[in-house]
């Protein structure tokens, strides 16, 4: 499977973030998207939240009711070796270039996406390799589902 954007997701605050056909992505994040708590979300180093469709599908197989955007990610990617998506990695999302800045910490806001509200299932500390990631935007542009994804730099 060729790496691609599976979904671009936005909300007016909170989750789930719902898919849109395409969206402008800038250093400030995704146009049309808001975060409720700017202490922990948003800002230049957390402009985007990314996650893997394959991880979402694996979690669904475990019985979690998670789906693209339900855990708050703005961009869901498919066909990407998630072990390469680590802080310092650079990904090309269609015309947009991003750099992963950190793993995200799961919060209670996304608990409806997990069986028995076990958000720790995607904690990088408890389950390495299952976490969503935050990224800063290095090159802006418009991204859409189906756009190619490439890992351009792995630290």
Chimera marker file (.cmm) of the C-alpha trace (Angstrom):
<marker_set name="trace">
<marker id="1" x="0.000" y="0.000" z="0.000" r="1" g="1" b="0" radius="0.5"/>
<marker id="2" x="1.350" y="3.411" z="-0.925" r="1" g="1" b="0" radius="0.5"/>
<marker id="3" x="1.536" y="5.831" z="1.991" r="1" g="1" b="0" radius="0.5"/>
<marker id="4" x="-1.251" y="8.380" z="1.854" r="1" g="1" b="0" radius="0.5"/>
<marker id="5" x="-3.401" y="10.700" z="3.913" r="1" g="1" b="0" radius="0.5"/>
<marker id="6" x="-6.410" y="8.659" z="4.987" r="1" g="1" b="0" radius="0.5"/>
<marker id="7" x="-8.269" y="11.572" z="6.582" r="1" g="1" b="0" radius="0.5"/>
<marker id="8" x="-7.924" y="15.261" z="7.471" r="1" g="1" b="0" radius="0.5"/>
<marker id="9" x="-9.986" y="15.957" z="10.605" r="1" g="1" b="0" radius="0.5"/>
<marker id="10" x="-11.240" y="19.131" z="12.277" r="1" g="1" b="0" radius="0.5"/>
<marker id="11" x="-13.607" y="20.260" z="15.028" r="1" g="1" b="0" radius="0.5"/>
<marker id="12" x="-14.681" y="23.461" z="16.672" r="1" g="1" b="0" radius="0.5"/>
<marker id="13" x="-13.132" y="22.172" z="19.893" r="1" g="1" b="0" radius="0.5"/>
<marker id="14" x="-12.956" y="18.745" z="21.430" r="1" g="1" b="0" radius="0.5"/>
<marker id="15" x="-13.472" y="15.327" z="19.886" r="1" g="1" b="0" radius="0.5"/>
<marker id="16" x="-14.283" y="13.719" z="17.672" r="1" g="1" b="0" radius="0.5"/>
<marker id="17" x="-12.602" y="15.659" z="14.925" r="1" g="1" b="0" radius="0.5"/>
<marker id="18" x="-14.538" y="14.962" z="11.744" r="1" g="1" b="0" radius="0.5"/>
<marker id="19" x="-13.187" y="14.451" z="8.226" r="1" g="1" b="0" radius="0.5"/>
<marker id="20" x="-13.140" y="17.247" z="5.668" r="1" g="1" b="0" radius="0.5"/>
<marker id="21" x="-12.389" y="16.918" z="1.960" r="1" g="1" b="0" radius="0.5"/>
<marker id="22" x="-9.318" y="19.138" z="2.211" r="1" g="1" b="0" radius="0.5"/>
<marker id="23" x="-7.902" y="21.836" z="4.459" r="1" g="1" b="0" radius="0.5"/>
<marker id="24" x="-5.223" y="24.492" z="4.491" r="1" g="1" b="0" radius="0.5"/>
<marker id="25" x="-2.444" y="23.606" z="6.922" r="1" g="1" b="0" radius="0.5"/>
<marker id="26" x="-0.271" y="26.412" z="8.280" r="1" g="1" b="0" radius="0.5"/>
<marker id="27" x="2.156" y="26.944" z="11.136" r="1" g="1" b="0" radius="0.5"/>
<marker id="28" x="-0.915" y="27.628" z="13.301" r="1" g="1" b="0" radius="0.5"/>
<marker id="29" x="-2.560" y="24.291" z="12.436" r="1" g="1" b="0" radius="0.5"/>
<marker id="30" x="-5.470" y="23.185" z="10.285" r="1" g="1" b="0" radius="0.5"/>
<marker id="31" x="-7.900" y="25.824" z="9.016" r="1" g="1" b="0" radius="0.5"/>
<marker id="32" x="-11.306" y="25.291" z="10.610" r="1" g="1" b="0" radius="0.5"/>
<marker id="33" x="-9.926" y="23.430" z="13.627" r="1" g="1" b="0" radius="0.5"/>
<marker id="34" x="-9.857" y="24.580" z="17.245" r="1" g="1" b="0" radius="0.5"/>
<marker id="35" x="-8.628" y="23.152" z="20.519" r="1" g="1" b="0" radius="0.5"/>
<marker id="36" x="-10.415" y="23.669" z="23.815" r="1" g="1" b="0" radius="0.5"/>
<marker id="37" x="-7.366" y="23.612" z="26.057" r="1" g="1" b="0" radius="0.5"/>
<marker id="38" x="-4.454" y="25.585" z="24.609" r="1" g="1" b="0" radius="0.5"/>
<marker id="39" x="-2.285" y="24.747" z="27.602" r="1" g="1" b="0" radius="0.5"/>
<marker id="40" x="-1.846" y="21.207" z="26.278" r="1" g="1" b="0" radius="0.5"/>
<marker id="41" x="-2.897" y="21.470" z="22.619" r="1" g="1" b="0" radius="0.5"/>
<marker id="42" x="-2.051" y="23.750" z="19.710" r="1" g="1" b="0" radius="0.5"/>
<marker id="43" x="0.757" y="26.245" z="19.290" r="1" g="1" b="0" radius="0.5"/>
<marker id="44" x="3.623" y="26.074" z="16.796" r="1" g="1" b="0" radius="0.5"/>
<marker id="45" x="5.184" y="22.860" z="18.157" r="1" g="1" b="0" radius="0.5"/>
<marker id="46" x="1.776" y="21.162" z="18.393" r="1" g="1" b="0" radius="0.5"/>
<marker id="47" x="0.194" y="22.589" z="15.243" r="1" g="1" b="0" radius="0.5"/>
<marker id="48" x="-0.816" y="19.121" z="14.036" r="1" g="1" b="0" radius="0.5"/>
<marker id="49" x="-1.637" y="15.836" z="15.692" r="1" g="1" b="0" radius="0.5"/>
<marker id="50" x="-0.903" y="12.801" z="13.492" r="1" g="1" b="0" radius="0.5"/>
<marker id="51" x="-1.811" y="9.141" z="13.855" r="1" g="1" b="0" radius="0.5"/>
<marker id="52" x="-1.786" y="5.895" z="11.934" r="1" g="1" b="0" radius="0.5"/>
<marker id="53" x="-4.864" y="4.277" z="10.393" r="1" g="1" b="0" radius="0.5"/>
<marker id="54" x="-3.258" y="0.863" z="10.855" r="1" g="1" b="0" radius="0.5"/>
<marker id="55" x="-2.945" y="1.477" z="14.609" r="1" g="1" b="0" radius="0.5"/>
<marker id="56" x="-6.568" y="2.609" z="14.759" r="1" g="1" b="0" radius="0.5"/>
<marker id="57" x="-7.641" y="-0.579" z="12.972" r="1" g="1" b="0" radius="0.5"/>
<marker id="58" x="-5.532" y="-2.738" z="15.316" r="1" g="1" b="0" radius="0.5"/>
<marker id="59" x="-7.109" y="-1.025" z="18.327" r="1" g="1" b="0" radius="0.5"/>
<marker id="60" x="-10.584" y="-1.640" z="16.876" r="1" g="1" b="0" radius="0.5"/>
<marker id="61" x="-9.631" y="-5.326" z="16.576" r="1" g="1" b="0" radius="0.5"/>
<marker id="62" x="-8.877" y="-5.221" z="20.330" r="1" g="1" b="0" radius="0.5"/>
<marker id="63" x="-12.406" y="-3.935" z="20.971" r="1" g="1" b="0" radius="0.5"/>
<marker id="64" x="-11.792" y="-0.196" z="21.233" r="1" g="1" b="0" radius="0.5"/>
<marker id="65" x="-14.441" y="2.006" z="19.531" r="1" g="1" b="0" radius="0.5"/>
<marker id="66" x="-11.782" y="4.351" z="18.101" r="1" g="1" b="0" radius="0.5"/>
<marker id="67" x="-12.031" y="5.758" z="14.559" r="1" g="1" b="0" radius="0.5"/>
<marker id="68" x="-10.117" y="8.375" z="12.526" r="1" g="1" b="0" radius="0.5"/>
<marker id="69" x="-10.395" y="11.707" z="14.344" r="1" g="1" b="0" radius="0.5"/>
<marker id="70" x="-11.970" y="10.304" z="17.504" r="1" g="1" b="0" radius="0.5"/>
<marker id="71" x="-8.693" y="10.542" z="19.426" r="1" g="1" b="0" radius="0.5"/>
<marker id="72" x="-8.209" y="14.134" z="18.296" r="1" g="1" b="0" radius="0.5"/>
<marker id="73" x="-5.735" y="13.680" z="15.460" r="1" g="1" b="0" radius="0.5"/>
<marker id="74" x="-5.893" y="16.192" z="12.620" r="1" g="1" b="0" radius="0.5"/>
<marker id="75" x="-4.255" y="13.937" z="10.053" r="1" g="1" b="0" radius="0.5"/>
<marker id="76" x="-4.683" y="10.182" z="9.868" r="1" g="1" b="0" radius="0.5"/>
<marker id="77" x="-2.111" y="8.513" z="7.629" r="1" g="1" b="0" radius="0.5"/>
<marker id="78" x="-2.108" y="5.075" z="6.054" r="1" g="1" b="0" radius="0.5"/>
<marker id="79" x="0.707" y="2.868" z="4.799" r="1" g="1" b="0" radius="0.5"/>
<marker id="80" x="3.389" y="4.633" z="6.854" r="1" g="1" b="0" radius="0.5"/>
<marker id="81" x="5.861" y="2.630" z="8.947" r="1" g="1" b="0" radius="0.5"/>
<marker id="82" x="4.869" y="4.203" z="12.280" r="1" g="1" b="0" radius="0.5"/>
<marker id="83" x="8.161" y="3.146" z="13.883" r="1" g="1" b="0" radius="0.5"/>
<marker id="84" x="9.793" y="5.887" z="11.776" r="1" g="1" b="0" radius="0.5"/>
<marker id="85" x="7.394" y="8.563" z="13.044" r="1" g="1" b="0" radius="0.5"/>
<marker id="86" x="9.408" y="9.763" z="16.017" r="1" g="1" b="0" radius="0.5"/>
<marker id="87" x="10.440" y="13.185" z="17.315" r="1" g="1" b="0" radius="0.5"/>
<marker id="88" x="12.718" y="14.782" z="14.722" r="1" g="1" b="0" radius="0.5"/>
<marker id="89" x="11.237" y="12.845" z="11.781" r="1" g="1" b="0" radius="0.5"/>
<marker id="90" x="10.012" y="14.870" z="8.827" r="1" g="1" b="0" radius="0.5"/>
<marker id="91" x="6.983" y="13.865" z="6.812" r="1" g="1" b="0" radius="0.5"/>
<marker id="92" x="5.629" y="15.220" z="3.556" r="1" g="1" b="0" radius="0.5"/>
<marker id="93" x="1.811" y="15.252" z="3.635" r="1" g="1" b="0" radius="0.5"/>
<marker id="94" x="0.941" y="16.135" z="0.052" r="1" g="1" b="0" radius="0.5"/>
<marker id="95" x="2.507" y="19.592" z="-0.323" r="1" g="1" b="0" radius="0.5"/>
<marker id="96" x="2.862" y="20.120" z="3.449" r="1" g="1" b="0" radius="0.5"/>
<marker id="97" x="6.148" y="19.399" z="5.234" r="1" g="1" b="0" radius="0.5"/>
<marker id="98" x="6.006" y="18.714" z="8.977" r="1" g="1" b="0" radius="0.5"/>
<marker id="99" x="8.490" y="17.785" z="11.671" r="1" g="1" b="0" radius="0.5"/>
<marker id="100" x="7.443" y="15.566" z="14.555" r="1" g="1" b="0" radius="0.5"/>
<marker id="101" x="8.100" y="17.398" z="17.834" r="1" g="1" b="0" radius="0.5"/>
<marker id="102" x="6.793" y="14.989" z="20.496" r="1" g="1" b="0" radius="0.5"/>
<marker id="103" x="4.566" y="12.093" z="21.392" r="1" g="1" b="0" radius="0.5"/>
<marker id="104" x="1.147" y="13.069" z="22.685" r="1" g="1" b="0" radius="0.5"/>
<marker id="105" x="-0.089" y="12.190" z="26.138" r="1" g="1" b="0" radius="0.5"/>
<marker id="106" x="-3.577" y="10.675" z="26.127" r="1" g="1" b="0" radius="0.5"/>
<marker id="107" x="-6.124" y="12.677" z="28.105" r="1" g="1" b="0" radius="0.5"/>
<marker id="108" x="-9.585" y="11.983" z="29.469" r="1" g="1" b="0" radius="0.5"/>
<marker id="109" x="-11.195" y="13.893" z="26.582" r="1" g="1" b="0" radius="0.5"/>
<marker id="110" x="-10.591" y="10.901" z="24.277" r="1" g="1" b="0" radius="0.5"/>
<marker id="111" x="-11.735" y="8.210" z="26.721" r="1" g="1" b="0" radius="0.5"/>
<marker id="112" x="-14.898" y="7.383" z="24.725" r="1" g="1" b="0" radius="0.5"/>
<marker id="113" x="-12.588" y="5.975" z="22.023" r="1" g="1" b="0" radius="0.5"/>
<marker id="114" x="-11.287" y="3.255" z="24.347" r="1" g="1" b="0" radius="0.5"/>
<marker id="115" x="-12.809" y="0.209" z="25.981" r="1" g="1" b="0" radius="0.5"/>
<marker id="116" x="-13.262" y="0.812" z="29.704" r="1" g="1" b="0" radius="0.5"/>
<marker id="117" x="-11.939" y="4.352" z="29.031" r="1" g="1" b="0" radius="0.5"/>
<marker id="118" x="-8.368" y="3.007" z="28.975" r="1" g="1" b="0" radius="0.5"/>
<marker id="119" x="-6.684" y="5.871" z="27.161" r="1" g="1" b="0" radius="0.5"/>
<marker id="120" x="-3.348" y="4.648" z="28.487" r="1" g="1" b="0" radius="0.5"/>
<marker id="121" x="-3.492" y="2.047" z="25.691" r="1" g="1" b="0" radius="0.5"/>
<marker id="122" x="-1.905" y="4.713" z="23.454" r="1" g="1" b="0" radius="0.5"/>
<marker id="123" x="0.547" y="6.072" z="26.024" r="1" g="1" b="0" radius="0.5"/>
<marker id="124" x="4.080" y="6.122" z="24.609" r="1" g="1" b="0" radius="0.5"/>
<marker id="125" x="5.425" y="5.321" z="28.081" r="1" g="1" b="0" radius="0.5"/>
<marker id="126" x="3.202" y="2.271" z="28.600" r="1" g="1" b="0" radius="0.5"/>
<marker id="127" x="2.842" y="1.064" z="24.993" r="1" g="1" b="0" radius="0.5"/>
<marker id="128" x="5.735" y="2.392" z="22.890" r="1" g="1" b="0" radius="0.5"/>
<marker id="129" x="4.896" y="2.833" z="19.225" r="1" g="1" b="0" radius="0.5"/>
<marker id="130" x="1.138" y="3.293" z="19.688" r="1" g="1" b="0" radius="0.5"/>
<marker id="131" x="1.086" y="7.020" z="20.484" r="1" g="1" b="0" radius="0.5"/>
<marker id="132" x="-0.164" y="9.844" z="18.350" r="1" g="1" b="0" radius="0.5"/>
<marker id="133" x="2.427" y="12.542" z="17.642" r="1" g="1" b="0" radius="0.5"/>
<marker id="134" x="2.519" y="16.317" z="17.512" r="1" g="1" b="0" radius="0.5"/>
<marker id="135" x="4.238" y="18.137" z="14.673" r="1" g="1" b="0" radius="0.5"/>
<marker id="136" x="5.259" y="21.633" z="13.635" r="1" g="1" b="0" radius="0.5"/>
<marker id="137" x="4.560" y="22.799" z="10.095" r="1" g="1" b="0" radius="0.5"/>
<marker id="138" x="7.658" y="23.690" z="8.074" r="1" g="1" b="0" radius="0.5"/>
<marker id="139" x="5.986" y="24.199" z="4.676" r="1" g="1" b="0" radius="0.5"/>
<marker id="140" x="2.324" y="25.183" z="4.420" r="1" g="1" b="0" radius="0.5"/>
<marker id="141" x="-0.221" y="24.011" z="1.886" r="1" g="1" b="0" radius="0.5"/>
<marker id="142" x="-3.552" y="22.372" z="1.272" r="1" g="1" b="0" radius="0.5"/>
<marker id="143" x="-3.838" y="18.695" z="2.165" r="1" g="1" b="0" radius="0.5"/>
<marker id="144" x="-6.556" y="16.206" z="1.308" r="1" g="1" b="0" radius="0.5"/>
<marker id="145" x="-7.433" y="12.569" z="1.838" r="1" g="1" b="0" radius="0.5"/>
<marker id="146" x="-5.627" y="10.534" z="-0.783" r="1" g="1" b="0" radius="0.5"/>
<marker id="147" x="-2.590" y="12.819" z="-0.965" r="1" g="1" b="0" radius="0.5"/>
<marker id="148" x="0.734" y="10.966" z="-0.865" r="1" g="1" b="0" radius="0.5"/>
<marker id="149" x="2.738" y="10.755" z="2.350" r="1" g="1" b="0" radius="0.5"/>
<marker id="150" x="6.503" y="10.337" z="2.523" r="1" g="1" b="0" radius="0.5"/>
<marker id="151" x="8.836" y="10.070" z="5.475" r="1" g="1" b="0" radius="0.5"/>
<marker id="152" x="11.660" y="12.373" z="4.331" r="1" g="1" b="0" radius="0.5"/>
<marker id="153" x="13.886" y="12.251" z="7.377" r="1" g="1" b="0" radius="0.5"/>
<marker id="154" x="14.226" y="9.739" z="10.183" r="1" g="1" b="0" radius="0.5"/>
<marker id="155" x="16.579" y="10.887" z="12.967" r="1" g="1" b="0" radius="0.5"/>
<link id1="1" id2="2" r="1" g="1" b="0" radius="0.2"/>
<link id1="2" id2="3" r="1" g="1" b="0" radius="0.2"/>
<link id1="3" id2="4" r="1" g="1" b="0" radius="0.2"/>
<link id1="4" id2="5" r="1" g="1" b="0" radius="0.2"/>
<link id1="5" id2="6" r="1" g="1" b="0" radius="0.2"/>
<link id1="6" id2="7" r="1" g="1" b="0" radius="0.2"/>
<link id1="7" id2="8" r="1" g="1" b="0" radius="0.2"/>
<link id1="8" id2="9" r="1" g="1" b="0" radius="0.2"/>
<link id1="9" id2="10" r="1" g="1" b="0" radius="0.2"/>
<link id1="10" id2="11" r="1" g="1" b="0" radius="0.2"/>
<link id1="11" id2="12" r="1" g="1" b="0" radius="0.2"/>
<link id1="12" id2="13" r="1" g="1" b="0" radius="0.2"/>
<link id1="13" id2="14" r="1" g="1" b="0" radius="0.2"/>
<link id1="14" id2="15" r="1" g="1" b="0" radius="0.2"/>
<link id1="15" id2="16" r="1" g="1" b="0" radius="0.2"/>
<link id1="16" id2="17" r="1" g="1" b="0" radius="0.2"/>
<link id1="17" id2="18" r="1" g="1" b="0" radius="0.2"/>
<link id1="18" id2="19" r="1" g="1" b="0" radius="0.2"/>
<link id1="19" id2="20" r="1" g="1" b="0" radius="0.2"/>
<link id1="20" id2="21" r="1" g="1" b="0" radius="0.2"/>
<link id1="21" id2="22" r="1" g="1" b="0" radius="0.2"/>
<link id1="22" id2="23" r="1" g="1" b="0" radius="0.2"/>
<link id1="23" id2="24" r="1" g="1" b="0" radius="0.2"/>
<link id1="24" id2="25" r="1" g="1" b="0" radius="0.2"/>
<link id1="25" id2="26" r="1" g="1" b="0" radius="0.2"/>
<link id1="26" id2="27" r="1" g="1" b="0" radius="0.2"/>
<link id1="27" id2="28" r="1" g="1" b="0" radius="0.2"/>
<link id1="28" id2="29" r="1" g="1" b="0" radius="0.2"/>
<link id1="29" id2="30" r="1" g="1" b="0" radius="0.2"/>
<link id1="30" id2="31" r="1" g="1" b="0" radius="0.2"/>
<link id1="31" id2="32" r="1" g="1" b="0" radius="0.2"/>
<link id1="32" id2="33" r="1" g="1" b="0" radius="0.2"/>
<link id1="33" id2="34" r="1" g="1" b="0" radius="0.2"/>
<link id1="34" id2="35" r="1" g="1" b="0" radius="0.2"/>
<link id1="35" id2="36" r="1" g="1" b="0" radius="0.2"/>
<link id1="36" id2="37" r="1" g="1" b="0" radius="0.2"/>
<link id1="37" id2="38" r="1" g="1" b="0" radius="0.2"/>
<link id1="38" id2="39" r="1" g="1" b="0" radius="0.2"/>
<link id1="39" id2="40" r="1" g="1" b="0" radius="0.2"/>
<link id1="40" id2="41" r="1" g="1" b="0" radius="0.2"/>
<link id1="41" id2="42" r="1" g="1" b="0" radius="0.2"/>
<link id1="42" id2="43" r="1" g="1" b="0" radius="0.2"/>
<link id1="43" id2="44" r="1" g="1" b="0" radius="0.2"/>
<link id1="44" id2="45" r="1" g="1" b="0" radius="0.2"/>
<link id1="45" id2="46" r="1" g="1" b="0" radius="0.2"/>
<link id1="46" id2="47" r="1" g="1" b="0" radius="0.2"/>
<link id1="47" id2="48" r="1" g="1" b="0" radius="0.2"/>
<link id1="48" id2="49" r="1" g="1" b="0" radius="0.2"/>
<link id1="49" id2="50" r="1" g="1" b="0" radius="0.2"/>
<link id1="50" id2="51" r="1" g="1" b="0" radius="0.2"/>
<link id1="51" id2="52" r="1" g="1" b="0" radius="0.2"/>
<link id1="52" id2="53" r="1" g="1" b="0" radius="0.2"/>
<link id1="53" id2="54" r="1" g="1" b="0" radius="0.2"/>
<link id1="54" id2="55" r="1" g="1" b="0" radius="0.2"/>
<link id1="55" id2="56" r="1" g="1" b="0" radius="0.2"/>
<link id1="56" id2="57" r="1" g="1" b="0" radius="0.2"/>
<link id1="57" id2="58" r="1" g="1" b="0" radius="0.2"/>
<link id1="58" id2="59" r="1" g="1" b="0" radius="0.2"/>
<link id1="59" id2="60" r="1" g="1" b="0" radius="0.2"/>
<link id1="60" id2="61" r="1" g="1" b="0" radius="0.2"/>
<link id1="61" id2="62" r="1" g="1" b="0" radius="0.2"/>
<link id1="62" id2="63" r="1" g="1" b="0" radius="0.2"/>
<link id1="63" id2="64" r="1" g="1" b="0" radius="0.2"/>
<link id1="64" id2="65" r="1" g="1" b="0" radius="0.2"/>
<link id1="65" id2="66" r="1" g="1" b="0" radius="0.2"/>
<link id1="66" id2="67" r="1" g="1" b="0" radius="0.2"/>
<link id1="67" id2="68" r="1" g="1" b="0" radius="0.2"/>
<link id1="68" id2="69" r="1" g="1" b="0" radius="0.2"/>
<link id1="69" id2="70" r="1" g="1" b="0" radius="0.2"/>
<link id1="70" id2="71" r="1" g="1" b="0" radius="0.2"/>
<link id1="71" id2="72" r="1" g="1" b="0" radius="0.2"/>
<link id1="72" id2="73" r="1" g="1" b="0" radius="0.2"/>
<link id1="73" id2="74" r="1" g="1" b="0" radius="0.2"/>
<link id1="74" id2="75" r="1" g="1" b="0" radius="0.2"/>
<link id1="75" id2="76" r="1" g="1" b="0" radius="0.2"/>
<link id1="76" id2="77" r="1" g="1" b="0" radius="0.2"/>
<link id1="77" id2="78" r="1" g="1" b="0" radius="0.2"/>
<link id1="78" id2="79" r="1" g="1" b="0" radius="0.2"/>
<link id1="79" id2="80" r="1" g="1" b="0" radius="0.2"/>
<link id1="80" id2="81" r="1" g="1" b="0" radius="0.2"/>
<link id1="81" id2="82" r="1" g="1" b="0" radius="0.2"/>
<link id1="82" id2="83" r="1" g="1" b="0" radius="0.2"/>
<link id1="83" id2="84" r="1" g="1" b="0" radius="0.2"/>
<link id1="84" id2="85" r="1" g="1" b="0" radius="0.2"/>
<link id1="85" id2="86" r="1" g="1" b="0" radius="0.2"/>
<link id1="86" id2="87" r="1" g="1" b="0" radius="0.2"/>
<link id1="87" id2="88" r="1" g="1" b="0" radius="0.2"/>
<link id1="88" id2="89" r="1" g="1" b="0" radius="0.2"/>
<link id1="89" id2="90" r="1" g="1" b="0" radius="0.2"/>
<link id1="90" id2="91" r="1" g="1" b="0" radius="0.2"/>
<link id1="91" id2="92" r="1" g="1" b="0" radius="0.2"/>
<link id1="92" id2="93" r="1" g="1" b="0" radius="0.2"/>
<link id1="93" id2="94" r="1" g="1" b="0" radius="0.2"/>
<link id1="94" id2="95" r="1" g="1" b="0" radius="0.2"/>
<link id1="95" id2="96" r="1" g="1" b="0" radius="0.2"/>
<link id1="96" id2="97" r="1" g="1" b="0" radius="0.2"/>
<link id1="97" id2="98" r="1" g="1" b="0" radius="0.2"/>
<link id1="98" id2="99" r="1" g="1" b="0" radius="0.2"/>
<link id1="99" id2="100" r="1" g="1" b="0" radius="0.2"/>
<link id1="100" id2="101" r="1" g="1" b="0" radius="0.2"/>
<link id1="101" id2="102" r="1" g="1" b="0" radius="0.2"/>
<link id1="102" id2="103" r="1" g="1" b="0" radius="0.2"/>
<link id1="103" id2="104" r="1" g="1" b="0" radius="0.2"/>
<link id1="104" id2="105" r="1" g="1" b="0" radius="0.2"/>
<link id1="105" id2="106" r="1" g="1" b="0" radius="0.2"/>
<link id1="106" id2="107" r="1" g="1" b="0" radius="0.2"/>
<link id1="107" id2="108" r="1" g="1" b="0" radius="0.2"/>
<link id1="108" id2="109" r="1" g="1" b="0" radius="0.2"/>
<link id1="109" id2="110" r="1" g="1" b="0" radius="0.2"/>
<link id1="110" id2="111" r="1" g="1" b="0" radius="0.2"/>
<link id1="111" id2="112" r="1" g="1" b="0" radius="0.2"/>
<link id1="112" id2="113" r="1" g="1" b="0" radius="0.2"/>
<link id1="113" id2="114" r="1" g="1" b="0" radius="0.2"/>
<link id1="114" id2="115" r="1" g="1" b="0" radius="0.2"/>
<link id1="115" id2="116" r="1" g="1" b="0" radius="0.2"/>
<link id1="116" id2="117" r="1" g="1" b="0" radius="0.2"/>
<link id1="117" id2="118" r="1" g="1" b="0" radius="0.2"/>
<link id1="118" id2="119" r="1" g="1" b="0" radius="0.2"/>
<link id1="119" id2="120" r="1" g="1" b="0" radius="0.2"/>
<link id1="120" id2="121" r="1" g="1" b="0" radius="0.2"/>
<link id1="121" id2="122" r="1" g="1" b="0" radius="0.2"/>
<link id1="122" id2="123" r="1" g="1" b="0" radius="0.2"/>
<link id1="123" id2="124" r="1" g="1" b="0" radius="0.2"/>
<link id1="124" id2="125" r="1" g="1" b="0" radius="0.2"/>
<link id1="125" id2="126" r="1" g="1" b="0" radius="0.2"/>
<link id1="126" id2="127" r="1" g="1" b="0" radius="0.2"/>
<link id1="127" id2="128" r="1" g="1" b="0" radius="0.2"/>
<link id1="128" id2="129" r="1" g="1" b="0" radius="0.2"/>
<link id1="129" id2="130" r="1" g="1" b="0" radius="0.2"/>
<link id1="130" id2="131" r="1" g="1" b="0" radius="0.2"/>
<link id1="131" id2="132" r="1" g="1" b="0" radius="0.2"/>
<link id1="132" id2="133" r="1" g="1" b="0" radius="0.2"/>
<link id1="133" id2="134" r="1" g="1" b="0" radius="0.2"/>
<link id1="134" id2="135" r="1" g="1" b="0" radius="0.2"/>
<link id1="135" id2="136" r="1" g="1" b="0" radius="0.2"/>
<link id1="136" id2="137" r="1" g="1" b="0" radius="0.2"/>
<link id1="137" id2="138" r="1" g="1" b="0" radius="0.2"/>
<link id1="138" id2="139" r="1" g="1" b="0" radius="0.2"/>
<link id1="139" id2="140" r="1" g="1" b="0" radius="0.2"/>
<link id1="140" id2="141" r="1" g="1" b="0" radius="0.2"/>
<link id1="141" id2="142" r="1" g="1" b="0" radius="0.2"/>
<link id1="142" id2="143" r="1" g="1" b="0" radius="0.2"/>
<link id1="143" id2="144" r="1" g="1" b="0" radius="0.2"/>
<link id1="144" id2="145" r="1" g="1" b="0" radius="0.2"/>
<link id1="145" id2="146" r="1" g="1" b="0" radius="0.2"/>
<link id1="146" id2="147" r="1" g="1" b="0" radius="0.2"/>
<link id1="147" id2="148" r="1" g="1" b="0" radius="0.2"/>
<link id1="148" id2="149" r="1" g="1" b="0" radius="0.2"/>
<link id1="149" id2="150" r="1" g="1" b="0" radius="0.2"/>
<link id1="150" id2="151" r="1" g="1" b="0" radius="0.2"/>
<link id1="151" id2="152" r="1" g="1" b="0" radius="0.2"/>
<link id1="152" id2="153" r="1" g="1" b="0" radius="0.2"/>
<link id1="153" id2="154" r="1" g="1" b="0" radius="0.2"/>
<link id1="154" id2="155" r="1" g="1" b="0" radius="0.2"/>
</marker_set>
